[in-house]
Amino acid sequence: MSRIKFIVLCIFLSVLSLYFWGWPTIINSQDRVLNVYGPGGPLGPMQECGRMFSKAHGVEVRVTAGPTPKWIEPARQNADLIFGGAEYMLTEFMLKYPDLVDPRTRTSLYVRPAGILVRPGNPKKIKSLKDLTKDGVRIVDVNGAGQLGLWEDLAGVHGLIPGIQKNILLSVATSAEAIDKWKTMPELDAWITYESWHYRLKEVTDLVRLPRAQRLYRGTPIAITTISKQRDLAQQFIDFLKTPAAHAVFQKWGWL
């Protein structure tokens, strides 16, 4: 065999070897993506924690958030993790899509308190739940998206349900709808929701914090899917979310 033929044969065998053994490993290390889906409320801290995890592990964490109908179809194909904006939200999701989430991996992260969002400068001088019962106060209510029954639970303890109910001008199903209405309907004065939404809407809201004794809290669960092909990596991300560094990120966005 001539020297040239020998060199060509060696190159061919090297390429063949890379194709069957080396390339997939290289591609996987460079192009691995962890797909994380959930509602819009926890998007800010999830994305920030995702970037921190990506930098540390050399993988991409792709967080997709919003109303479930907007992402459920791709999630059925490639979701590694599903998170909720409240414990009941993830439970509802698991009841609706019983084969998509592994209940054994469910983990509760941090809680966030409810508060009142008002217009910048608080022109209606709203300082308490009772102020929401005054004539002329117009409230937007999110009847879902982690806030189902939230205002009623807060108001019921203080006998304020009738007074707040009469002032609810608009009820919507999702936070995304509430944000749109808040930005396009200046007649809306208040929104009983999570404090965390203020940090996403600082330019159009002020935050009225409730006294500690009146606050309600809801959780932030996350779980690995049954279709994930990288369960170890998904569990590593959950473990990272439980670290002090990740907790600090959530606190910055309004969680406790």
C-alpha positions in Angstrom: 0.0 0.0 0.0 1.3 3.4 -1.0 2.0 6.0 1.6 -0.8 8.3 0.1 -3.3 5.4 0.2 -2.3 4.7 3.8 -2.8 8.3 4.8 -6.2 8.4 3.1 -7.3 5.2 4.8 -6.2 6.6 8.2 -8.2 9.8 7.6 -11.2 7.8 6.6 -11.0 5.5 9.6 -10.6 8.6 11.9 -13.7 10.3 10.4 -15.6 7.0 10.7 -14.6 6.7 14.3 -15.6 10.3 15.1 -18.9 9.7 13.4 -19.8 6.7 15.5 -18.3 7.5 18.8 -16.9 11.1 19.1 -19.3 13.5 17.4 -22.5 12.7 19.3 -20.7 13.4 22.5 -19.3 16.6 21.2 -22.6 17.7 19.9 -24.4 16.8 23.1 -22.0 18.8 25.2 -22.4 21.9 23.1 -26.0 21.8 22.2 -27.8 20.3 25.2 -31.0 22.3 26.0 -33.1 22.0 29.2 -36.6 23.0 28.3 -38.6 24.5 31.2 -42.3 25.5 30.9 -44.7 27.2 33.2 -46.9 30.3 33.8 -45.7 33.8 33.4 -45.6 34.8 37.1 -42.3 33.1 38.0 -40.7 33.9 34.6 -38.3 36.5 35.8 -36.5 34.5 38.5 -36.7 31.3 36.5 -35.0 32.9 33.6 -32.3 34.5 35.7 -31.6 31.3 37.5 -31.6 29.5 34.2 -28.8 31.8 33.0 -26.8 31.2 36.1 -27.2 27.4 35.7 -26.3 27.6 32.0 -23.1 29.5 32.8 -22.0 27.0 35.4 -22.9 23.8 33.4 -22.4 24.8 29.8 -25.9 24.0 28.8 -28.8 26.1 27.7 -31.8 26.5 29.9 -34.7 27.6 27.8 -37.6 28.9 29.9 -41.0 29.3 28.2 -43.8 30.9 30.2 -47.3 32.2 29.8 -50.8 30.8 29.7 -50.7 27.0 29.2 -52.4 26.9 25.8 -49.6 29.0 24.3 -46.9 26.4 25.1 -48.6 23.0 25.8 -48.0 21.5 22.4 -44.2 22.0 22.2 -44.1 21.1 25.9 -45.6 17.7 25.1 -42.7 17.1 22.7 -39.7 18.3 24.6 -40.4 19.5 28.2 -37.9 18.5 30.8 -39.5 20.5 33.7 -42.9 22.1 34.5 -43.3 24.7 37.2 -46.4 26.4 38.7 -47.3 29.8 39.9 -49.1 28.2 42.9 -49.3 24.7 44.3 -52.8 24.2 43.0 -51.7 25.3 39.5 -49.3 22.4 39.1 -51.9 20.0 40.6 -54.5 21.2 38.1 -51.9 20.8 35.3 -51.2 17.2 36.4 -54.9 16.4 36.5 -55.3 17.7 33.0 -52.2 16.1 31.6 -51.8 13.1 33.9 -49.0 11.4 31.8 -46.7 14.4 31.4 -45.4 15.1 34.9 -43.7 12.7 37.3 -45.3 13.3 40.7 -42.4 11.7 42.5 -40.1 14.6 41.4 -42.4 17.4 42.6 -40.5 20.0 44.6 -41.8 23.0 46.4 -39.6 26.1 46.1 -40.3 29.5 47.6 -43.5 31.4 48.6 -44.6 34.8 47.5 -47.0 37.2 49.3 -50.1 38.8 48.0 -50.4 42.6 47.8 -52.2 45.3 46.0 -51.0 46.9 42.8 -52.1 50.5 42.2 -51.4 53.3 39.7 -48.0 55.1 40.0 -48.4 57.7 42.7 -51.4 55.9 44.2 -53.9 58.5 43.2 -56.8 56.8 45.0 -54.7 56.7 48.2 -55.2 53.0 48.7 -53.4 51.8 51.8 -55.4 48.7 52.8 -57.8 46.1 51.8 -60.6 48.1 53.4 -59.8 51.0 51.0 -60.7 48.8 48.1 -64.3 48.9 49.3 -64.7 52.7 48.9 -67.0 54.1 46.3 -65.2 54.9 43.0 -62.4 52.3 43.3 -62.3 50.0 40.3 -60.6 46.6 40.6 -59.4 44.0 38.1 -59.6 40.4 39.2 -57.7 37.5 37.9 -59.9 34.5 38.3 -57.1 31.9 37.7 -53.4 31.9 37.0 -52.5 31.2 40.6 -54.8 33.9 41.9 -58.0 31.9 42.0 -59.9 33.0 45.1 -56.9 35.0 46.3 -58.8 38.3 47.0 -61.7 36.3 48.5 -59.4 34.6 51.0 -57.9 37.9 51.9 -61.2 39.7 52.2 -63.2 37.0 53.9 -61.3 37.1 57.2 -62.1 40.8 57.6 -65.7 40.7 56.4 -64.8 42.7 53.2 -66.1 40.3 50.5 -69.3 42.3 49.6 -67.5 45.6 49.6 -64.7 44.4 47.3 -66.9 42.3 45.1 -69.1 45.4 44.2 -65.9 47.2 43.1 -64.6 44.5 40.7 -65.0 46.2 37.4 -63.3 43.4 35.3 -62.5 39.7 35.8 -60.1 37.9 33.5 -58.6 34.4 33.3 -54.9 35.1 33.2 -52.3 37.6 34.4 -51.4 38.3 30.8 -54.9 39.5 30.2 -54.8 41.6 33.4 -51.6 43.3 32.3 -53.0 44.1 28.9 -56.2 45.6 30.5 -54.1 47.5 33.1 -52.1 49.1 30.4 -55.1 49.9 28.1 -57.8 50.8 30.7 -56.6 53.7 32.9 -59.9 53.6 34.7 -58.7 50.5 36.6 -57.3 51.5 40.0 -56.2 48.3 41.8 -55.3 44.7 41.3 -55.1 42.2 44.2 -52.3 39.9 43.1 -48.7 38.9 44.1 -46.2 41.4 45.1 -43.9 39.8 42.5 -45.9 41.3 39.6 -44.8 44.8 40.7 -41.2 43.9 39.9 -42.3 43.0 36.3 -44.5 46.1 36.0 -42.6 48.8 37.9 -43.2 51.4 35.1 -47.0 51.1 35.5 -47.6 50.1 39.1 -46.9 51.0 42.7 -47.0 48.3 45.4 -49.2 48.5 48.5 -47.9 45.9 50.9 -50.4 44.3 53.3 -49.7 44.1 57.0 -47.8 40.9 57.8 -50.8 39.5 59.8 -53.1 40.0 56.7 -50.8 38.5 54.1 -51.4 35.3 52.2 -48.7 33.3 50.5 -48.7 30.7 47.7 -46.0 28.4 46.6 -43.9 27.8 43.5 -43.7 24.1 42.7 -41.6 22.4 40.0 -41.4 18.8 38.7 -39.6 16.7 36.1 -41.6 15.4 33.1 -42.0 11.8 32.2 -40.7 12.5 28.7 -37.4 14.1 29.7 -34.4 12.4 28.3 -32.0 14.2 30.7 -33.5 13.6 34.1 -30.2 13.9 35.9 -29.7 17.4 34.4 -33.2 18.4 35.2 -32.7 17.2 38.8 -29.5 19.2 39.0 -31.4 22.3 38.0 -34.0 21.7 40.7 -31.2 21.2 43.2 -29.7 24.5 42.0 -33.0 26.3 42.5 -32.9 25.3 46.2 -29.5 26.9 46.8 -28.9 30.2 48.6 -27.8 31.8 45.3 -31.1 30.9 43.6 -33.1 31.9 46.6 -31.5 35.3 46.5 -32.7 35.7 42.9 -36.3 34.8 43.8 -36.2 37.2 46.7 -35.1 40.0 44.4 -38.2 39.3 42.3 -40.6 39.4 45.3 -40.5 35.9 46.8 -39.6 35.1 50.4 
